[in-house]
């Protein structure tokens, strides 16, 4: 059957929406200025930082219509280039009209701010597919808690973004919505599983987004796309109303977290979310308001850093980014100390601790995940994970037995405190991989997955880009084991000159404000650095 089109007015704009009559493949095509309204130049609006945009909206220097229209138009342009959107939240027009009626004293911290949401965030009347056809045409009965809190704070959720099938992948492809590309290099992936968010934010089609993170699903897309992202401590933010490909309790907690183009935007988002509304809507979340005194502190930090986790040899650009950042921090007066791999516990990663197997055995109920794929086309980007889940049960039981991660967590924290550390600096996983390089093993996520196991807040900040020298050194990359994972990692990151490279900033559980303060320091030093990078 053919394509249908209809037009939806949104303030000063008219949205042109297209849908296949089958209801399976929906795509957004364009936002055009309404003929009845004067033309709008969105560029000055799109160039504003979130902090400035919020102030101009509060002061009524900008209208909520002009801001929403600008981001709708830009989001659809980005979508046409990289295929990052899955849904348009048409009720944003109704919400916009309600916001205009509020008194100034009633406006929330995110008044009038367009916010993009990763696919699994429940929005009333919309699907949360997780990239699985069985979840199509099963719209959410109500908004999830985070969506409700965002709206209460004046934010306007306006689009949902693409994810890999099941959301257990570094890539961003599924049989429903297709492949999302990295806007910085169309031969590369934006990462997963919050890949649609990473691509949209990197290209300026959104100013603030919400992702989820099980083993790096916020941090990997953020580092691949050159933006900032924060994995929060489990249960600091509500996860009620966020869908999953599998149900039931997981020993590694999937968490919600913000993604944006700068650290201050992440902090502003947390200020808004950590409200009484969240605790009232979900009493399992402790009421812990944002601690401004921690985030705004100017005291020097005690920082430990590692160039490698001892498991996955970092790419040349990863190691260089950590060296550069540690040097800048030391020059700024912080106490910075080099830590050896395994300083926080054992691990011989592919031996004694077997961290990646924890990510794949303990995180995922293989029976439920395989069941969820029955009758579905399996996307090539998750075939490697599916093959692992089909290992003999006896082997998986043995792997589960050796993974006593709670004990490891306590030992890690004890070592951290014995060194009197405030924060930890580590490589992020980058640069971006070639599209759907499915041969690469999921154990390559060791740099991010460890902090999901430990349940530490962790964020990424871009600090440099891949240089021609990095690319030349990559030719001599062998990895620590010389196995297929090492070889495939080298191939996956080739051809990345000019792409962003981030570092990872980590704090102890419930210390999101300290983590953000550290990220802000790194961001400021990197931006102000004019010497060799």
N, C-alpha and C positions, 0 to 999 in steps of 0.2 A: 504494500500500500504506500501511497505517497506521503510526503511531508506536509504537515499542517502548520499554519502560522496564525498567531493571534497577538494582539497588542495590549499591553498592560500599562496604564499611566502610573508613573512614579514621580510625583512632584513636578519638576520642570522637564521630566524625561518621559519617553515612551519606550518600554521594553519590548523588543521583538523576540518572542519565544518560539522555538521550534521543537517539535516532538514527532518521533515516529509513531504511527498509529498503534503499533504493537505495545507501546508503553514500556518497552525494555530499554530503549536507547533514547535518552533525552539529552539535548545539547542546547547551550545558550549561544545565540548568534550575534546580537548587536544591541547596543543601546543608542538611540538617536535623540537629539534634542527635539522637543515637541514643536511643531510649526507655530503653535499659538504663543510660545514663550520666546523671549530673546535668547540668542545663542549664548552658550556658557563656555568659557575657556577653562578647562579643568586643571591645566598645568600648574598654576600657582597654588591651588589647593593640594594637589598630589605631592608637591614638593615640601609641604609642611611636615615637621616632626609631630608626633602624636601629642606631646606636651603643649606645643604651640597651637595645634588644631583645637584641642580641648578648650584652651583659653579663649580662642576666637569664637568658638561656638557658645561658650558661656557668656561672653561679652556681646554676643549677637552681631559681631563683625562679619560672620558668615552664617548663612541659613542652613538648617539641617537638610533642606531639599537640595541645595547646591552641592553639599558634601556627598550626600548619598548618590546623587546623579553622577558626580565625577567618578566615584569609585565603581559604580555599576558599569559605566562606560569603559573604564580602564580594565576592570575585571574581565569583561567580555572580549576586549582586544587581546588580553593575555591568553585567555582561553582559546581563542582562534589560533594562536601561535603554538601553544604547548599542551592543550587539552587537559586543563587542571580542574574544571568545575564539574559537579554532578547535579546540582539543583539550584534553582533560584527561589528564595524564600519570599514569596509575593506578599506575605503579611507585613513586610517591612513598611509598606505604604501606610497601612492602618496604624502601625506603631509610630511612624513619623508624625502623623496627624495628632496622635495622643500626646506626644512629647511637646508639640507646639503649644498645647494648652496649659502646660505646667508653669507655675510661678518659678521665678529664679531660685527661690529657697528650696524648691522641691526637686531640682535637677540633680541627678547623680554625678559621680566622678567621671563617667564616660558618656555624658550627655551628647547625643547626636553622632557618636562615633560608629561608623560601619565596621562590623566584625565578621570575619569569615570563620567557618566552623568545619572541622574535619568531618567526613561522612558519618561516623558513628554517633555523633552528638544528636540526641533525639530532639526534634522540633515537631510540634504538634502538626499532624496532617502530612508529614513527609517521611519517606523511607530512610532507614539507616541500614544500608545494604551490607556493609563490610566486604563489598565486592562479590557477594554471593547471590545468585539468582533466586534462591529460595526465600530471600528477605525482601524481594521486590513486591510492590503493591501491598505492603503491610505497614501502613503509616503509623507513626507514633501517636499514642492517645493524648500525650501531653508533652510539654517541654521538659527536658532534663533539668536538674537542679542548677547546674552552671549556666545554662541558657536562661533560666528564670532570673538568676542573680544578675547576669549581664544586662538583661532588659530592665530590671529594677534600678540599675545604675545608669540607665539612659542609653546604653549601647544598642545598636540596631543590627542584629544578625541578618545578613543579606544574601549569602551564598553558602553552599556546602562544597567541599573539595574532595578530590579523588584520592584513592588509596589502593594498595595492592590487594589482590584477592586474599581473604582471611586476615589481612593486616600483619602477617608474619613474614616480612620480606624487606630487604634493603631497597627494593625497586618499587615502582608505582604503576602497576598494570593489572587489569582484571578484564574478564570477558564481557562485562556490562558496558563500562565506560571507556575501555581501551587504555592505551599507554600515555602517561604523562611524561613530557620531556623537560630537561633542565633548560631554563630560559637563557642561561649563560653559555651553554654549548648544547645544541640540539642533538648531538651524538651521545650525550651523557644523560644519566638518570638524575632526577631531583632527590632521590633517596626515598626511604620508606621507614615507617608506613605513613607518616604525615607528609607525603611527597607533594600532594596537591597544594597544601598550605605553603610549603617551602617555595614552590614555583611561583605561586600567586603573589606572595609577599616580596620575593626577590625582584619581581618585575614591576612592583608598584601597584598591583591590582587590589591590594588590601593594605591596611595600615596596622591591623592587629588581628591575630588569629589564635585559635585554640587547637592544640594537637593532643595526642596521647603517646605514652612512652612505656614499653614493656622491656625492651633491651637496647634502646637507643632511638626509638621511633620519632622523637622530637629532635634529638641532637644530631642524628645523621643527616636528615634533610636540611636542618639549619646550617650545618657545616658544608654540605654539598652546594648549597645555594647562596652562601655568604650572608646569612642573617643570624639573629640571636634566638636562642630557645632555652627554656628552663624545664628540666625534669624535677618536679616537686617531690617532697617526702610523701610516701603513701599515706592517704587519709588527711593530708593537710587541706586538700581540695576534695569536694564531693565527686564521686564517680557514679552517682545515681543518675540514671538516664543517659548513660553512654553504653552503646551496644557492643557486643563482642561476638566473634565467630564461634566461640565455645562458651558454654555456661559453667557455673560452678566455681569453687574456690581454687585459686592458684597460689602456690607458695611464693612466687615473685609477683608483687602487686603491680598491675598496670595503673598508671597515674595520668592525670590531666595536667596540662601545663601550657603557658602562653608562648607564642612565637611572634617576633616583630623584627623591625629593621635596626633597633637600637635597644640598649639595656634599660634606659629610663622608661621605655614603653612597657617592658615586662614588669617593672616595678609598679607602674601606674595600674596595670591590669591586676596585679596581686592586691594592691591597696583596695581596689573596687571589689574583688572577689572575697577577700577575707573579712566579710561583714557579718553582722548578726543574722542577715537574711539566710546566708548559707547554713549556719548552725540551726536556725529555726526550720528550714526546709529539710535538712538532713542532720539530725541530732548525733549521728555517729561521727561527724566531723567536729573536732574540738574548736571552740571559739577562741581563736588566736589571732587577734587583729595584727595588721602589719606593724612591725616595730621600726618606726621611723628613725629612732636614735641609733639603731644598729646600722641601717642602710646609709645614714648621713654621716657616720663617724669618719674622722680624719686620722685616727690612730694608725700607726704603721702595723702591718700584719706579719705574722710568722708563717712563712709559706714553704711547704715542701714541694719538690717537683721531681718528676721522672721523665726521661726522654723515651722510655719504652716500658711496656708491662712485662717484658721478658717472654712473652708468648707469641705475639705477632710483631715481627720486625716492622718498625714504622717506615713509611715511605720517606725519602729524603726531605720532602717539604714538611711532613709532620714533625720530624725531629728538629728541623731548623726553626719551625714556628715556636716550639717550646724553648729552645735555646734563646731565641730573640726575646721572647716574653719574659723569661727569667732574668735576663740581663737588664731589660727596661725596668722591671720591678725592683731589682737590686739598686740600680742607679737612682731610683726614686726614694730610696731610704728604707725599703722593706727588708726584713731578714729573710733571706732565701737560701734554702739548703737542698743539695742534691741527694735524692734517696735512691737506693739500689732497687732493682726489680725484686719483687717479693718481700719488700720491707714490712708489709702489713701482715704477713702470714707465711704460708709455704709458697706461693705455689709453683710447682712445675706444671704449667698450665695444661699441657697435653698429657700429663701423667697423673700426679697425685691429686690435684684439685679438680681437674676436668670441668672447669667453669662453663665452657660452652654447652656441655651436656646438661648442666643444670638448667641453662636457658631453654633447651629444647625438650627435656623430659619433665622438669618440674613446672615450667610455665604452661605447657600445653597438655591438655588431655587428648592424647592421640586418637583415642576411639571417637570422641566427640568431634574432633576436627576432621578426621577422615569421613565420618558420617555426614558432616555438613557439606562435604564436597560430592556426595553421591548424587548423580544425575546432573552435575555441573561440569562445564568444560574447565579443566585444570589449566590455569595460566602457566606458561613456560617458566615464569620467574619464580614459581614456588615448587617446581618439580623436585629440586634438590632436597628441600625440607620434607616433602611427602615421602621420598625414598627413605629418608632417615627414620621417619615415623613407622615405616614398615619393617624395621629391624626386628629380629627375634625378641620376644618378650623377655627371655632369660637374660639376654645381654642388657636390655634396658633396665631390668630390675637390679642388676649388678651396678650399673652406672648410678641409679638412684640411691643405692645403699651407700656409696662413697661420698655422696653430696650432702654433708652435714653443714649446711651453710650458716645456720644460726650460731653454731659454735665459732665458725670462722668470722662471722660478723663481730662477735664480742672480742675476739683476739685482735682483729683489725682496729677496733675502736680503742682497745687498751694500748696498742702500740702507738696509735695516733696521739693519745693523751700523754704517753711517756715522753714523746718528743715535743710536747707543748705546742702543737701545730694549731693554727687558726684555720687554714685552708690548704687545699692541695691543687697543684697545677699538673695536668696530664695532657698528652696529645688527644685530639679528637680524631675521628675516623674520616680521613679525606686524602686526596681530592676525590671528586665525584667519579663514580664508576661508569664504564660504558653501559649503554642500555641493555638491560636484561642479560647480563653476563652470568647466567644461572649456574655456571660451573663453580663459582666461588662459594666456599663453605660458609655457613652462618656462624661458625666459630670465629670468623674474622671480626665479629662485634665484641671482642674481648675488652676493648678500651671503653666501650659504653656499657656493656652488659654487666660488668662487675658492680657498678654502682646501683643497678637495679636490684641485684642480689643483696647488696649491703643496705639498700633502701636509704641512700644518701641523696640529698638534693645536688643536682649537677647541671651546669649550663655551658653552652658553647658561645664563643665570641670570635668572629673573624679577625685575624691579625696580619695576614700577608697573602700573597698569591704565589702560585707555582712559577718558578723561574726556569729559563732554558737550562741553567746549571742543574737544577733539581731533576729535570727530565734526562739530562745526560747521566747523572748519577744513578737514576732509576734503572738504567741499562745493566748495571752491575748488582742489582738487588737479587739476593738469593733467599732471603728469609732465614729463620732460625732452624728450620727443619728440612728445607728443600723439597717439601712434599707438594701435592697438587694444590693445596690451599695457598701456599706461598707463591707458587708459579701463577696461579690464577689471579691473585691479588695484584701482582706486578702487571699483568696484562690489563686488568680492569681499570687501573689508574693511569695508564699511559695516555699520552696525547692531551695533557691537562694544563699546558702553559697558559697562565693568565687566570686560571680558576682559583677561587678563594680557598684559603687554608685557615682553619680555626684551631683554637686550643680549648681545653675543657677545664672548667673551674668547679671545684667540689668542696662541700662543707659537710659537717656532721648532721644527722637527722634533725629536722625541725628548725634548721638554721638557714632558711631561704633568704632572709634579709642579708645575712653575712655573705652568702653565696653571690647574691646580686651586687652587693657592695664590691666584692672582689672582681666580678665581671665588669663592673663600671670602671674600676681602676685599670684593668687590662685594656678595655676599649679606649679609654682616654689616652693612655700611654701609646697604644698602637697608632691611633689617629694623629697624635702629635709628633710621632717619630719621623724624622726627615732623613735619617742616615740609611745605611745599607740594611735591607730587610732579608 
